[in-house]
Amino acid sequence: MSPELIANYGTHLVPTRLGRLSVRSVGPADGLPTVLWPSMFVDGRTWDRALPLLRRDEPGRRFLVVDPPGLGRSEPLRTRSTIAEAAAAARDMLDALAVRAPVDWVGNAFGGHVGYELAAEPGALRSFVAISAPAEPISPALRRQILLLKPLLRTFGAVGPVRTAVITAMLTDASSANPEIRGIVAESLARPERASLALALRSFILDRVDVSALLPRICVPSLYLAGDDRGDWSPADAARAAALTPGAEARTISGARTLVPLEQPQAVARELSAFWHSLA
């Protein structure tokens, strides 16, 4: 393991080209490496409701729970970046952790976008799961809304109308009314520096490009999970993406918007375990 790796709050701070990423390693050190990468705005805690179920059902796995660049307890972003660079940072992370074998990648939204890049590279992944992760850029209407909120985010942070807009975009009304779920999202939003969060927003949402052309090049078993309440990646959208991806399947999780693992952890754990068992 890299000598630059240092322990912090029960996690590791792992050096990458986009700063040190906070990574929790859960499970046996020699377990099958499985990366859980969350959505934009939030951090690895959004996997915490699903993780105990996954550990129960998949005891032979080593789960690497990531705080993405500039978010959570990872180091702040200092420059504008891209999703392709985030994928390169993920490779840096795995190298620093001495993970040599191809990994099972599970990405929620932003994590799925990073996963598309990696899944199209021969030998990087063993399997790929994208959850609520549109392959297309954001819509013009959403871009206009974000551009209106971005100055507020940079000046005041994720408070007031910005926090409300993010929570509304990520959670169903029922999930938003759940104090545990809402609290995890609110705490995640409060962690990053304002400037870092604004850079992440620009880099990984506003600048997101269409990667539909990558889908036919994905050569690992893939599963696309869509919530039933997200307009820009509906179950029909996930099915169309799966049709473009060799050997991929699409499934729908009810009662979820963007943060599907946080909102419906039992259903997500069940789908992941079934998918992984199908690889044997």
Buried (B, 14 or more C-beta within 10 A) or exposed (E): EEEEBEEEEEBBBBBBEBBBBBBBBBBEEEBBBBBBBBBBBBBBBBBBBBBEBBBEBBEEBBBBBBBBBBBBBBBBBEEEBBBEBBBBBBBBBBBBBEBEEBBBBBBBBBBBBBBBBBBBBEEBBBBBBBBBBBBBBBEEEBBEBBEEBBEBBBEEBBBEEBBEBBBEBBBBEEBBEBEEBBEBBBEBBEBBBBBBBBBBBBBBBBBBEEBBEBBEBBBBBBBBBBBBBBEBBBBEBBBBBBEBBEEBBBBBBEBBBBBBBBBBBEBBBBBBBEBBEEEE
